[in-house]
Amino acid sequence: MANWLWSRKEKDEGFSLVELLIVVIIMGILAAVAIPLFMQQRAKAEDSAARADARTLANEVSTYWADHAVGAASPDITYASGQYTIGPAGDTTTTPASKNITASGYVVSGTGATGTEERQTWCVFVQNNSGKLKDFSISAYGGLKEGTAVQCGPGGGGSST
């Protein structure tokens, strides 16, 4: 019996260096696969947040035009302290902006000076530097457009600032 205990103690030395290296290499391969996938999902989430902001602003602009008489001033959109402010001075509403969105420009404009034509040609432009697609515009005519360098243009009314 003593002989059996001696042989057991000699074999009870832990993992070899080769075994530990194999485990570390496998973990490195898994991390190399998982990290880029995670970053892609994060960029998609940023794009979804910017897309949601563009749709929210479009709803606010549509509501503004529905609530105001023909010939009312075009609403401005500004961003400050994590909130969007929509409307001309003295007649504004606020809506929260999405977190982690780096917004660079918003436009609401129309081709008509006043009247119903302007109500039908507004356009909102939102830029997100953290996402994959970067630029989003939504207009009365064209709906939501997304991708690099999308701007409010002909048929959408206005140009980005």
C-alpha positions in Angstrom: 0.0 0.0 0.0 2.8 2.4 0.7 4.1 1.8 -2.8 0.8 2.9 -4.2 0.8 6.2 -2.2 4.4 7.0 -3.5 3.3 6.5 -7.1 0.3 8.8 -6.6 2.3 11.6 -5.1 4.7 11.6 -8.0 1.9 12.0 -10.5 0.0 14.7 -8.6 2.0 17.6 -10.0 -0.7 19.8 -11.7 -0.9 20.9 -15.3 2.1 20.9 -17.6 3.3 24.0 -19.4 2.1 22.6 -22.7 -1.4 22.0 -21.4 -1.6 25.6 -20.0 -0.4 27.0 -23.3 -3.1 25.1 -25.2 -5.8 26.5 -22.9 -4.4 30.1 -23.3 -4.3 29.7 -27.1 -7.9 28.4 -27.2 -9.1 31.3 -25.1 -7.2 33.8 -27.4 -8.9 32.3 -30.4 -12.3 32.6 -28.8 -11.7 36.2 -27.8 -10.5 37.0 -31.3 -13.8 35.7 -32.7 -16.1 37.2 -30.1 -14.7 40.8 -29.8 -15.3 41.8 -33.4 -18.8 40.3 -33.2 -19.5 42.3 -30.1 -18.3 45.5 -31.7 -20.5 45.0 -34.7 -23.5 44.6 -32.4 -22.6 47.8 -30.6 -22.4 49.7 -33.9 -25.8 48.3 -34.9 -27.3 49.4 -31.6 -25.8 52.9 -32.1 -27.4 53.0 -35.6 -30.8 51.9 -34.2 -30.6 54.7 -31.6 -29.8 57.3 -34.3 -32.6 55.9 -36.5 -35.0 56.1 -33.5 -34.0 59.7 -32.9 -34.6 60.6 -36.6 -38.1 59.0 -36.4 -38.9 60.8 -33.2 -37.9 64.1 -34.6 -39.9 63.4 -37.7 -43.0 62.7 -35.6 -42.4 65.9 -33.6 -42.1 67.9 -36.9 -45.3 66.3 -38.2 -47.1 67.1 -35.0 -45.8 70.7 -35.1 -47.2 71.2 -38.6 -50.5 69.6 -37.6 -50.9 71.8 -34.6 -50.0 75.1 -36.3 -51.8 77.2 -38.8 -50.7 77.5 -42.4 -48.0 80.2 -42.6 -46.5 79.4 -39.2 -42.8 79.7 -38.8 -40.8 76.6 -39.7 -39.6 74.7 -36.6 -35.9 74.6 -35.8 -34.3 71.6 -34.1 -31.5 72.1 -31.7 -29.6 69.8 -29.4 -28.3 70.6 -25.9 -27.8 68.7 -22.7 -29.1 65.4 -24.1 -32.4 66.9 -25.4 -33.7 68.0 -28.7 -35.7 71.2 -28.8 -38.2 71.5 -31.7 -40.0 74.7 -32.8 -39.4 78.4 -33.2 -38.4 80.5 -30.2 -41.2 80.9 -27.7 -43.1 77.9 -29.0 -40.9 74.8 -28.4 -41.2 71.3 -27.2 -38.4 69.0 -26.0 -37.7 65.4 -26.4 -34.9 63.3 -25.0 -32.0 62.3 -27.2 -30.5 58.8 -27.2 -27.4 58.2 -25.2 -24.0 57.9 -26.9 -25.3 59.6 -30.1 -22.9 62.2 -31.4 -25.3 64.4 -33.3 -23.8 66.9 -35.7 -26.7 68.4 -37.6 -30.4 68.7 -37.9 -32.4 70.4 -40.6 -36.0 71.2 -41.0 -36.7 73.1 -44.1 -39.1 73.3 -47.0 -39.2 74.6 -50.5 -42.2 76.7 -50.0 -42.0 80.1 -48.2 -45.2 79.5 -46.4 -48.3 77.4 -46.8 -49.1 73.8 -47.3 -46.1 73.1 -49.7 -43.6 73.6 -46.8 -45.6 71.3 -44.6 -45.1 68.5 -47.2 -41.4 69.0 -47.9 -39.7 69.1 -44.5 -36.6 67.0 -43.9 -34.6 66.1 -40.7 -30.9 65.1 -40.9 -29.2 63.2 -38.0 -25.6 62.1 -38.0 -24.2 59.5 -35.7 -20.4 59.2 -35.6 -20.4 56.1 -33.4 -22.4 53.8 -35.6 -21.7 51.9 -38.9 -24.1 53.8 -41.2 -23.4 57.3 -39.8 -26.0 59.4 -41.6 -29.8 59.3 -41.5 -32.4 61.6 -43.0 -36.1 61.4 -42.9 -38.5 63.5 -45.0 -42.1 64.0 -45.7 -41.6 62.6 -49.3 -38.7 60.2 -49.1 -39.2 58.6 -45.7 -36.1 57.3 -43.8 -32.9 57.1 -45.8 -29.7 55.8 -44.2 -26.0 55.3 -45.1 -22.9 57.3 -45.5 -23.3 60.9 -46.7 -27.2 60.8 -46.9 -28.5 64.3 -46.7 -31.7 66.2 -47.1 -31.8 67.1 -50.7 -34.1 67.5 -53.7 -37.5 66.0 -53.0 -36.6 65.9 -49.3 -36.2 69.6 -48.8 -33.2 71.5 -47.6 -29.6 70.6 -47.1 -27.7 69.5 -44.0 -25.7 71.9 -41.7 
